């Protein structure tokens, strides 16, 4: 069997819905036919892409890897076949939160001035690689260690960490906040794109608990509601000001690297210009 675009679209719909029946309804096909398509893809690849039963459906590790590759392949084909993209196609820049902080607006403004024929689209994608492995963006601003295969990264800057607290937190009265001061707190942890885990603390002095969230909005709300405190970077306050939150420096935590990442096989022609301009803006 030859894998065609329709197979990729079918699998991606199944992955998004997390359910073959719902995916079949969305694609306007019969559920048995879509199940056969999934089996055909698995037979062709020689691996099981999903664990499924009457009441359970979950992608396997191979299924998650194939989902990312299928999304990237489909995005590349659709981009290549888009007549409007043959000249001056947008450069899509993904981020998960904060982008470049206070440098974001200067970057966008200076890009518009120097590259009027190539729109720079800034997209927030709540995903470990800000949509890069899924083909949703051409490049991404990522924080922390990036171990995803197939990505090239260039270090832009290292950011200091900050503590994010509700305005009525006792921590706001401290002149200097350390990791030890947070050991008695519940920490909000973004499990999708955050840079903070309990491994930041020594094993004998870790926080009393964590609240796990999957995006920045949930993270901010958990802290504003007084359910937890958070740790982020110095880029966050400028992009996520909130009347119920206070940001303060964290004195003894390691800095967080910020990189520009992209897939060399699908590099946008204007990517070198973006990298150069980002470095210039950060240096000003």
Beta strands, then each sheet from edge to edge (+ up, - down):
strand 1: 50-52
strand 2: 57-59
strand 3: 91-95
strand 4: 120-124
strand 5: 139-143
strand 6: 152-159
strand 7: 161-166
strand 8: 186-190
strand 9: 209-213
strand 10: 230-233
strand 11: 245-249
strand 12: 256-262
sheet 1: 1+ 2-
sheet 2: 4+ 3+ 5+ 12- 6+
sheet 3: 10+ 7- 11+
sheet 4: 8+ 9+
end
